[in-house]
Each structure stands twice: as C-alpha cells, then as structure tokens.
Amino acid sequence: MAAPLDLRFLLSATEVGQLPATSAEVAVVGRSNVGKSSLVNALAHRRNLAHVSKSPGRTQLLNCFEVDGRATLVDLPGYGFAAAPGRVRATWQGMIEGYLLGREALEVVLVLVDGEIGPTPLDVQMLDWLDANDLTRRVVATKHDKVRSTKRDKRKRELAEACGLSPGEVVWVSAVKGTGVDRLRDLVRGWLGLY
C-alpha cells in the first residue's frame, strides 16, 4: 500500500499570483460534483481536509495544499452546474484559465470524469482546451464503486474512447472504497518528483 500523501492546507486564492512558490504542482479539475474534494481527502487518507458537500459547486477558489512538505496540489472550482451565485460562477472561468496558463510549476492536470456517467461535453471541452494549450493532463475516472461489476469492462472502454484514450490510460478510483487510490498516490508523487 502506498503511504497516504502528507497533504496540508496552505491557502485559498482568487488568482494565480496569490499562490505560494513551489517546485512542482498537480492541479485537480472536473465538473461540479465529480468528487474532487473527496479524492483529495482519499489521497491524504483524511476525512475532512477538503470540504465535501452534497451541493455541487462548493469549491469556489483555488485551494492549495502542500504535498509531502516539498510540492503542491491545487483543487480548482468545478465547471458545469454549481450551487453558487451567478456573479461568483462568472469569475471561475477566468480564474481557472489564468491559473492553468500562468502557473509555471504545473506538471500535470488531473481531469476528473464521473465513471458512472462518462465524460460530459464540458469534460471533452476541457480535455480539448488543455491539449490546445499544450498542458499535460491525465484522466481520472471517479466513482468506480458506482459502476456495476458486470458492466465495468465495457464502461472502461467506452469512457476511454470518449476521451480519445486507450483504457489503460485512464486511472479509475473510488474515494469511498479506496480503489485505485494507491496507484494515483504513486503517480502524483512521480509527477511531483517526490521519489
């Protein structure tokens, strides 16, 4: 078993210039309610590090965490439907794009896709945008536990194909059951140069 990431909350920011200097960084993006905060908690093996809500859109800032004392992870606001005022949601696109294009230490963007429903048009749009801007990204399919075991192989093929990937290129996880979390911890440490 891979040791949990030693994650420590540093700060929340509204723009990239407010974030601390770092040697390397991983960003977590995805639509609202895909399970970004739950995954951050699972990576750290902690329950309440990142606030989890049943209402989509509770992450409204760039939330920065220190990883193993040497690098950082940033949890970004979700895209799509969110239980937040329109004036707040209107600032998110600029905040997210400014961060993704302006963060020099950014090594990889984890694009979380709901494994139960597959990529939405917004997910595909995000993947295309990242590719167009030459940003390294990996697809992480969440909610593995919600896909029936008899349908998992088919779902894995369909989801990967819809993202333009082979099934082996998608990291499947369940924050609830812990499926795939060890593998993702190892990948994150590798991307951040923590080995």
MIKOL-484514 format. One record per residue: z, x, y of N, C-alpha, C, CB in turn. Coordinates in steps of 0.2 Angstrom, whole numbers. Glycine has a CB too. Layout:
N
[[Z; X; Y]; [Z; X; Y]; [Z; X; Y]; [Z; X; Y]] ...
***
This chain:
195
[[0; 4; -6]; [0; 0; 0]; [0; 4; 6]; [6; -5; 0]] [[-4; 3; 11]; [-5; 6; 17]; [1; 4; 21]; [-11; 5; 21]] [[4; 9; 25]; [10; 8; 29]; [8; 3; 35]; [13; 14; 31]] [[12; -1; 37]; [10; -5; 42]; [9; -1; 49]; [16; -10; 44]] [[5; -3; 53]; [4; 0; 59]; [10; 0; 63]; [-3; -3; 63]] [[12; 5; 66]; [18; 5; 71]; [15; 3; 78]; [21; 12; 71]] [[15; -4; 79]; [12; -7; 85]; [18; -8; 90]; [8; -13; 84]] [[17; -6; 96]; [22; -8; 101]; [19; -10; 107]; [26; -1; 103]] [[21; -16; 109]; [18; -19; 115]; [19; -15; 121]; [20; -27; 116]] [[13; -14; 125]; [14; -10; 131]; [13; -14; 137]; [8; -4; 131]] [[8; -18; 138]; [7; -22; 144]; [1; -27; 143]; [6; -18; 150]] [[1; -32; 148]; [-4; -36; 148]; [-8; -35; 155]; [-2; -44; 148]] [[-14; -35; 155]; [-18; -33; 161]; [-24; -39; 162]; [-21; -26; 160]] [[-26; -39; 168]; [-32; -43; 170]; [-38; -39; 171]; [-30; -47; 176]] [[-38; -33; 171]; [-44; -29; 171]; [-43; -22; 168]; [-46; -28; 179]] [[-48; -19; 166]; [-48; -13; 163]; [-44; -7; 166]; [-55; -11; 161]] [[-45; -7; 173]; [-42; -2; 177]; [-34; -2; 176]; [-44; -2; 184]] [[-31; -7; 174]; [-24; -8; 174]; [-21; -5; 167]; [-22; -15; 175]] [[-26; -4; 162]; [-23; -2; 156]; [-22; 6; 156]; [-29; -3; 150]] [[-17; 8; 151]; [-15; 15; 151]; [-20; 19; 148]; [-8; 16; 147]] [[-20; 26; 150]; [-25; 31; 147]; [-23; 31; 140]; [-24; 38; 150]] [[-28; 32; 136]; [-27; 33; 128]; [-32; 38; 125]; [-28; 26; 125]] [[-31; 40; 120]; [-35; 45; 116]; [-41; 41; 113]; [-32; 50; 111]] [[-39; 35; 110]; [-44; 31; 106]; [-41; 24; 106]; [-45; 34; 99]] [[-46; 19; 106]; [-44; 12; 106]; [-48; 8; 102]; [-44; 9; 113]] [[-45; 3; 99]; [-49; -3; 95]; [-47; -9; 99]; [-46; -3; 87]] [[-53; -13; 99]; [-52; -20; 103]; [-53; -25; 97]; [-57; -21; 108]] [[-49; -31; 98]; [-50; -37; 94]; [-53; -43; 98]; [-43; -39; 91]] [[-58; -45; 96]; [-61; -51; 99]; [-63; -56; 94]; [-68; -49; 103]] [[-64; -62; 97]; [-66; -68; 92]; [-65; -74; 96]; [-62; -68; 86]] [[-67; -80; 93]; [-66; -86; 96]; [-59; -88; 96]; [-71; -91; 93]] [[-57; -93; 101]; [-51; -95; 101]; [-49; -98; 94]; [-50; -101; 107]] [[-43; -97; 92]; [-40; -100; 86]; [-43; -97; 79]; [-42; -107; 86]] [[-46; -91; 80]; [-49; -87; 74]; [-43; -83; 70]; [-54; -83; 76]] [[-38; -82; 74]; [-32; -79; 71]; [-31; -72; 73]; [-33; -79; 64]] [[-33; -70; 79]; [-32; -63; 82]; [-25; -61; 82]; [-35; -63; 89]] [[-21; -65; 85]; [-14; -63; 86]; [-10; -63; 79]; [-10; -69; 90]] [[-12; -68; 74]; [-9; -67; 68]; [-11; -61; 64]; [-12; -73; 63]] [[-17; -59; 65]; [-20; -52; 62]; [-16; -46; 65]; [-27; -52; 63]] [[-15; -46; 72]; [-11; -41; 75]; [-4; -41; 72]; [-11; -42; 83]] [[-1; -46; 71]; [6; -47; 68]; [5; -44; 61]; [8; -54; 68]] [[0; -46; 57]; [0; -44; 50]; [-1; -36; 49]; [-6; -47; 46]] [[-5; -33; 54]; [-7; -26; 54]; [0; -22; 55]; [-12; -24; 59]] [[4; -25; 59]; [11; -22; 60]; [16; -24; 55]; [13; -24; 67]] [[15; -29; 51]; [20; -32; 47]; [26; -35; 50]; [22; -27; 41]] [[24; -38; 56]; [29; -41; 60]; [27; -48; 62]; [30; -37; 67]] [[32; -52; 63]; [31; -59; 64]; [29; -61; 71]; [37; -63; 61]] [[33; -59; 76]; [32; -61; 82]; [30; -56; 87]; [39; -64; 84]] [[26; -51; 85]; [24; -46; 90]; [19; -49; 95]; [21; -40; 86]] [[14; -52; 92]; [9; -55; 96]; [10; -63; 96]; [1; -54; 94]] [[10; -66; 101]; [12; -73; 101]; [7; -77; 98]; [13; -76; 108]] [[9; -81; 93]; [4; -85; 89]; [5; -93; 91]; [5; -85; 81]] [[0; -96; 92]; [0; -103; 94]; [-4; -108; 90]; [-1; -104; 102]] [[-3; -114; 89]; [-7; -119; 86]; [-13; -121; 91]; [-3; -125; 84]] [[-11; -120; 98]; [-16; -122; 103]; [-21; -116; 104]; [-13; -124; 109]] [[-27; -117; 104]; [-32; -111; 105]; [-32; -109; 112]; [-39; -113; 103]] [[-33; -103; 113]; [-33; -100; 120]; [-27; -98; 123]; [-36; -105; 124]] [[-22; -96; 119]; [-15; -94; 122]; [-16; -87; 124]; [-10; -95; 117]] [[-20; -83; 121]; [-21; -76; 124]; [-25; -76; 130]; [-24; -71; 118]] [[-23; -75; 136]; [-27; -76; 142]; [-27; -69; 146]; [-23; -81; 146]] [[-25; -64; 143]; [-25; -57; 146]; [-27; -52; 141]; [-18; -55; 150]] [[-28; -46; 144]; [-30; -40; 139]; [-23; -38; 137]; [-34; -34; 143]] [[-21; -39; 131]; [-14; -37; 128]; [-15; -30; 125]; [-11; -42; 124]] [[-12; -25; 127]; [-12; -18; 125]; [-6; -16; 121]; [-13; -14; 131]] [[-7; -14; 115]; [-2; -11; 110]; [-3; -4; 109]; [-2; -16; 104]] [[2; 0; 109]; [2; 7; 106]; [2; 7; 99]; [8; 11; 109]] [[-2; 11; 96]; [-3; 12; 88]; [-1; 18; 86]; [-10; 10; 86]] [[5; 18; 82]; [7; 24; 79]; [9; 30; 84]; [2; 27; 74]] [[10; 28; 90]; [13; 32; 95]; [7; 36; 98]; [18; 36; 93]] [[1; 35; 96]; [-4; 40; 98]; [-11; 37; 101]; [-6; 45; 93]] [[-12; 30; 100]; [-18; 27; 102]; [-16; 20; 104]; [-23; 27; 96]] [[-22; 16; 105]; [-20; 9; 107]; [-25; 4; 104]; [-21; 8; 115]] [[-22; -2; 104]; [-26; -8; 102]; [-26; -13; 107]; [-23; -11; 95]] [[-31; -17; 109]; [-31; -22; 114]; [-33; -28; 111]; [-36; -20; 120]] [[-29; -34; 112]; [-31; -40; 109]; [-34; -44; 115]; [-24; -44; 107]] [[-40; -46; 115]; [-43; -49; 121]; [-43; -57; 120]; [-51; -47; 121]] [[-44; -61; 126]; [-44; -68; 126]; [-50; -70; 121]; [-45; -71; 133]] [[-48; -76; 118]; [-54; -79; 114]; [-59; -82; 118]; [-50; -84; 109]] [[-65; -83; 115]; [-70; -86; 118]; [-71; -93; 114]; [-77; -82; 117]] [[-74; -98; 118]; [-75; -104; 115]; [-70; -109; 118]; [-75; -104; 107]] [[-68; -115; 114]; [-64; -119; 117]; [-57; -116; 117]; [-63; -125; 112]] [[-53; -118; 123]; [-47; -115; 124]; [-42; -120; 128]; [-47; -108; 127]] [[-36; -120; 126]; [-32; -125; 130]; [-29; -121; 136]; [-26; -127; 125]] [[-33; -120; 140]; [-31; -116; 147]; [-35; -120; 152]; [-33; -109; 146]] [[-33; -120; 158]; [-36; -122; 164]; [-43; -119; 165]; [-32; -122; 170]] [[-48; -123; 167]; [-55; -121; 168]; [-55; -115; 173]; [-59; -126; 171]] [[-51; -114; 178]; [-51; -109; 183]; [-49; -102; 179]; [-46; -110; 189]] [[-44; -103; 174]; [-42; -97; 170]; [-47; -95; 166]; [-35; -99; 166]] [[-50; -100; 162]; [-56; -98; 157]; [-62; -95; 161]; [-58; -105; 154]] [[-63; -97; 167]; [-69; -94; 171]; [-68; -87; 172]; [-69; -98; 177]] [[-62; -84; 172]; [-61; -77; 173]; [-62; -73; 167]; [-54; -76; 176]] [[-62; -76; 161]; [-61; -72; 155]; [-68; -68; 153]; [-60; -77; 149]] [[-74; -71; 155]; [-80; -68; 153]; [-80; -61; 157]; [-86; -72; 154]] [[-79; -61; 163]; [-79; -55; 167]; [-74; -50; 165]; [-78; -57; 175]] [[-68; -53; 163]; [-63; -48; 161]; [-65; -45; 155]; [-56; -52; 160]] [[-67; -49; 150]; [-69; -46; 143]; [-75; -41; 144]; [-71; -52; 138]] [[-80; -43; 148]; [-86; -39; 148]; [-84; -33; 152]; [-92; -43; 152]] [[-80; -33; 157]; [-78; -27; 161]; [-74; -23; 157]; [-73; -30; 167]] [[-70; -25; 152]; [-66; -21; 148]; [-71; -18; 143]; [-61; -25; 144]] [[-75; -21; 139]; [-79; -19; 134]; [-84; -13; 137]; [-83; -24; 131]] [[-87; -14; 143]; [-91; -10; 146]; [-88; -4; 149]; [-96; -13; 150]] [[-82; -5; 151]; [-78; 0; 156]; [-73; 4; 152]; [-75; -3; 161]] [[-72; 3; 146]; [-66; 7; 143]; [-69; 13; 139]; [-62; 2; 138]] [[-69; 19; 142]; [-72; 24; 139]; [-69; 26; 132]; [-71; 30; 143]] [[-62; 25; 131]; [-59; 27; 124]; [-60; 22; 119]; [-52; 28; 125]] [[-64; 17; 120]; [-65; 11; 115]; [-70; 14; 109]; [-69; 5; 118]] [[-67; 14; 103]; [-70; 17; 97]; [-74; 11; 94]; [-65; 20; 93]] [[-71; 6; 93]; [-74; 0; 89]; [-71; -7; 91]; [-73; 1; 81]] [[-75; -12; 91]; [-74; -18; 92]; [-73; -22; 86]; [-79; -22; 98]] [[-67; -25; 84]; [-67; -29; 78]; [-68; -36; 80]; [-60; -29; 75]] [[-74; -39; 78]; [-76; -46; 79]; [-73; -50; 74]; [-84; -46; 80]] [[-68; -54; 75]; [-65; -59; 70]; [-70; -65; 70]; [-58; -60; 72]] [[-71; -67; 63]; [-75; -73; 62]; [-71; -77; 57]; [-82; -71; 59]] [[-71; -83; 58]; [-67; -88; 53]; [-71; -88; 47]; [-67; -95; 57]] [[-68; -85; 42]; [-71; -85; 35]; [-72; -92; 32]; [-66; -81; 30]] [[-68; -97; 34]; [-68; -104; 31]; [-75; -107; 34]; [-62; -108; 33]] [[-76; -106; 40]; [-82; -110; 43]; [-88; -105; 44]; [-80; -113; 49]] [[-87; -99; 44]; [-93; -94; 45]; [-94; -93; 53]; [-99; -97; 42]] [[-99; -89; 55]; [-100; -87; 62]; [-102; -93; 65]; [-104; -81; 62]] [[-100; -94; 71]; [-102; -99; 76]; [-108; -96; 80]; [-96; -102; 80]] [[-112; -100; 84]; [-117; -97; 88]; [-113; -93; 93]; [-120; -103; 92]] [[-107; -94; 95]; [-104; -89; 100]; [-102; -83; 97]; [-97; -93; 103]] [[-100; -83; 90]; [-99; -76; 87]; [-106; -72; 86]; [-97; -78; 80]] [[-111; -76; 85]; [-118; -72; 84]; [-120; -69; 91]; [-123; -77; 81]] [[-118; -73; 96]; [-120; -71; 103]; [-116; -65; 105]; [-118; -77; 108]] [[-109; -65; 103]; [-105; -59; 104]; [-108; -53; 100]; [-98; -60; 102]] [[-110; -54; 94]; [-112; -48; 90]; [-119; -45; 93]; [-114; -50; 83]] [[-123; -50; 95]; [-129; -48; 98]; [-128; -44; 105]; [-134; -54; 100]] [[-123; -47; 109]; [-122; -43; 115]; [-119; -36; 114]; [-116; -48; 119]] [[-114; -36; 109]; [-112; -29; 108]; [-117; -24; 106]; [-106; -30; 102]] [[-122; -27; 101]; [-127; -22; 99]; [-132; -20; 105]; [-131; -26; 94]] [[-133; -25; 109]; [-137; -24; 115]; [-134; -19; 120]; [-139; -30; 119]] [[-128; -18; 120]; [-124; -14; 124]; [-122; -7; 120]; [-118; -17; 127]] [[-124; -6; 114]; [-123; 0; 110]; [-116; 1; 109]; [-126; 6; 114]] [[-112; -5; 108]; [-105; -4; 106]; [-104; -5; 99]; [-101; -10; 110]] [[-100; 0; 96]; [-99; 0; 89]; [-94; -6; 87]; [-95; 6; 86]] [[-96; -10; 82]; [-92; -16; 80]; [-92; -17; 73]; [-95; -23; 83]] [[-87; -20; 70]; [-86; -22; 63]; [-84; -29; 63]; [-80; -17; 60]] [[-87; -33; 58]; [-85; -40; 57]; [-79; -40; 52]; [-91; -44; 55]] [[-74; -44; 55]; [-68; -45; 50]; [-68; -53; 49]; [-61; -43; 54]] [[-68; -55; 43]; [-68; -62; 42]; [-61; -64; 40]; [-73; -64; 35]] [[-58; -69; 44]; [-51; -71; 43]; [-51; -77; 39]; [-48; -72; 50]] [[-44; -79; 37]; [-43; -85; 33]; [-46; -85; 26]; [-46; -91; 37]] [[-46; -79; 23]; [-48; -78; 16]; [-45; -83; 12]; [-47; -71; 14]] [[-38; -84; 13]; [-34; -89; 9]; [-37; -96; 9]; [-27; -88; 11]] [[-41; -98; 14]; [-43; -105; 15]; [-49; -106; 12]; [-43; -107; 22]] [[-53; -101; 9]; [-59; -102; 6]; [-57; -102; -2]; [-64; -96; 7]] [[-59; -108; -5]; [-58; -109; -12]; [-61; -103; -16]; [-61; -115; -15]] [[-57; -101; -21]; [-58; -95; -25]; [-65; -96; -29]; [-53; -94; -30]] [[-67; -102; -30]; [-73; -103; -34]; [-79; -103; -29]; [-73; -110; -37]] [[-78; -103; -22]; [-83; -103; -18]; [-84; -96; -14]; [-83; -108; -13]] [[-79; -92; -15]; [-78; -85; -11]; [-84; -81; -11]; [-72; -82; -13]] [[-87; -80; -17]; [-93; -75; -18]; [-99; -78; -14]; [-95; -74; -25]] [[-100; -84; -14]; [-105; -87; -10]; [-104; -87; -3]; [-106; -95; -13]] [[-98; -89; -1]; [-96; -89; 6]; [-97; -82; 9]; [-89; -91; 7]] [[-95; -77; 5]; [-95; -70; 7]; [-102; -68; 9]; [-92; -65; 2]] [[-107; -70; 4]; [-114; -68; 5]; [-117; -72; 11]; [-118; -70; -1]] [[-115; -78; 12]; [-118; -82; 17]; [-115; -80; 24]; [-116; -90; 17]] [[-109; -78; 25]; [-106; -76; 31]; [-109; -69; 33]; [-98; -75; 30]] [[-110; -65; 28]; [-113; -58; 30]; [-120; -59; 32]; [-112; -53; 23]] [[-124; -63; 28]; [-131; -64; 30]; [-131; -67; 37]; [-134; -69; 25]] [[-127; -72; 39]; [-127; -75; 46]; [-125; -70; 51]; [-122; -81; 46]] [[-122; -65; 49]; [-120; -59; 54]; [-125; -53; 54]; [-113; -57; 53]] [[-130; -54; 50]; [-135; -49; 49]; [-132; -43; 45]; [-137; -47; 56]] [[-128; -44; 41]; [-124; -38; 37]; [-125; -39; 29]; [-117; -38; 39]] [[-123; -34; 26]; [-123; -35; 18]; [-115; -37; 17]; [-125; -28; 15]] [[-114; -40; 12]; [-107; -42; 10]; [-102; -37; 11]; [-106; -46; 4]] [[-103; -31; 9]; [-99; -25; 9]; [-97; -23; 16]; [-102; -20; 5]] [[-101; -25; 21]; [-100; -23; 27]; [-95; -27; 31]; [-106; -22; 31]] [[-93; -33; 28]; [-88; -37; 31]; [-81; -36; 28]; [-90; -45; 30]] [[-76; -35; 32]; [-69; -34; 30]; [-66; -41; 29]; [-65; -29; 34]] [[-64; -44; 24]; [-61; -50; 23]; [-53; -49; 23]; [-63; -53; 16]] [[-50; -53; 27]; [-42; -53; 27]; [-39; -60; 27]; [-40; -49; 33]] [[-33; -60; 25]; [-29; -66; 26]; [-22; -64; 29]; [-28; -70; 19]] [[-21; -66; 35]; [-15; -64; 38]; [-9; -67; 35]; [-15; -66; 46]] [[-10; -73; 32]; [-5; -77; 28]; [-3; -74; 21]; [-7; -84; 27]] [[-8; -72; 17]; [-7; -69; 11]; [-7; -62; 11]; [-12; -72; 6]] [[-9; -58; 16]; [-10; -51; 16]; [-16; -48; 13]; [-4; -48; 12]] [[-20; -52; 11]; [-27; -50; 8]; [-31; -46; 13]; [-31; -56; 5]] [[-33; -40; 10]; [-37; -35; 14]; [-33; -32; 20]; [-42; -39; 17]] [[-27; -33; 22]; [-24; -31; 27]; [-23; -23; 26]; [-17; -34; 28]] [[-21; -21; 20]; [-20; -14; 19]; [-27; -10; 21]; [-18; -12; 12]] [[-32; -13; 18]; [-39; -9; 19]; [-40; -9; 27]; [-44; -13; 16]] [[-39; -14; 31]; [-40; -14; 38]; [-36; -9; 41]; [-39; -21; 41]] [[-29; -9; 39]; [-25; -4; 42]; [-28; 3; 41]; [-18; -4; 39]] [[-30; 5; 35]; [-33; 11; 34]; [-39; 12; 39]; [-35; 12; 27]] [[-43; 7; 39]; [-49; 8; 43]; [-47; 9; 51]; [-54; 2; 43]] [[-43; 5; 53]; [-40; 6; 60]; [-38; 13; 61]; [-35; 1; 62]] [[-34; 16; 57]; [-31; 22; 58]; [-37; 27; 58]; [-26; 24; 52]] [[-42; 26; 53]; [-48; 31; 53]; [-51; 31; 60]; [-52; 29; 48]] [[-53; 25; 62]; [-57; 24; 69]; [-53; 27; 75]; [-58; 17; 70]] [[-46; 27; 74]; [-42; 30; 80]; [-40; 37; 79]; [-36; 26; 80]] [[-43; 40; 73]; [-41; 47; 72]; [-34; 48; 71]; [-43; 51; 78]] [[-31; 44; 67]; [-23; 45; 66]; [-22; 48; 59]; [-20; 38; 66]] [[-27; 50; 55]; [-26; 53; 49]; [-26; 61; 50]; [-31; 51; 44]] 
***
